[in-house]
Amino acid sequence: MHSLLTKREKEIFTLLVKSYTTKEIAQQLYISEKTVRNHISNVIQKLGVESRIQAVLELVKMKEIDL
């Protein structure tokens, strides 16, 4: 099955659901906080939702990520 998310987006949202902050995600993945925010924004746009929380809920519903 083809995933809606890129590998990096999936990594970021997997860490988000584990309550990692933007800063912690950036450190964990060796990327800047701005890059983390850009990936999150891209996913929010892809899904047509308004927030990280809504994006997480949609991704769980779509079985793109697990809680």
Secondary structure, 3 states (H helix, E strand, C coil): CCCCCCHHHHHHHHHHCCCCCHHHHHHHHCCCHHHHHHHHHHHHHHHCCCCHHHHHHHHHHCCCCCC
